[in-house]
Amino acid sequence: MKTTLKKRETMHLLCAKGLELFHNNGFYNTSLDDILKELSLSKGAFYHHFKSKEDFFVNIIQNFVVQKVYALLVEPLSTQENPLHVIVDSLENALEPSKSNEMAYGFMLNDFLTEFNKRNTEIHRYLKDILNVWEVNLISLLKKGKVDGYIARHVNCEGVATFIIASYLGMRSLMMDGTDAQLKYQYMQQLKQYFNMLTERESVI
């Protein structure tokens, strides 16, 4: 039991350092020697834990990025409340500057998607699947909102989900340093106005 916990702790620390390194320098600008130096590992010790640099990166995505996206953007969608309120709150929270959120500005998933596009189709597809989980959950919640009367019947839920994801990723890139509160405020106000157009009620957001 203690051995298993120790191994998990070691993997967590290795992946945390690796994520910081890849996020700061980019995957392709980070060599195996850079990784070994940052992690204070020998090449033999590295290959004991990971098959390759790509395998190390996938482990990082599984241990950190997937969990972060799920906690911030997917988990809040499990609700019986007005879906438009819930989505607004989840996006506002996800854009909130904080120490724990610091490295996410520029949104690492979006950064990695751009870096791997046309360079590594397998990893790019893996990253895209993370967004697909968010998209599926958004569409499901929006459709439920139509049934429950929160959203007008004519609304295209797939199109709304696409807009939400694209606008959020764009804001992540614009708020790369996490300091522009005015930019976030303007985005959230426009998003609320857009959401008000999705309902036949007046000023529900």
C-alpha positions, 0 to 999 in steps of 0.5 A: 500500500505504501509503495503504491502511494509513493509511486503515485506521489512520484508520478504526480510530482514528475507530471507537475514539473513536466506540465510546467516545462511543456507549458512554458517552452512547448512540447517540441522545444523541450528536449529529453535532456531538458526533461531529465534535468528539470526532473532530476532523473537519469535516462534509465529512471525516466524510461522506467516510468515512461516509454517516450517523451510522447508517453510522458506528455499523455500521462501529464494530460491524463493526470492534470489537464483532463481533471482540470477541464472536467472540474471547471467545465464539465462537472458543473453541468450536472444540474437541474437548474437553469442551464444558462445560469449554470454555464455562465457561472462555470465560465466565469469561475474558469476565467477567475484569476487565482494562484491555482489557475495561474498556469491555465491562462492562455488555456494550456489545452488550447495551446497544446491543440495548436502546437500538435495540429498537423504535427502529431495527429494521434496526440492532437486527436487525444486532446480534441477528445477532451473538448468533445467531452465538454461539447457533448455535456453542453449539448445535453444540458442545453437540450434538457433546458429546451425540454424544461422551458428555459431555452426557446425551442428553435435554438440549435443546441449544437451551434450554441455549444460550438460558440461557447467553446470557441469564445471561451478558448479565445478568451483564454488566449486573450487573457494569457497573463490573467490580469485583464479584469475589464476584458473578462467583464466585457466578455461575460456581459456580452455572453449574458446578452447572447444567452438572453436571446436564447430564451423567450423570457425577458432578462433571465441572466 
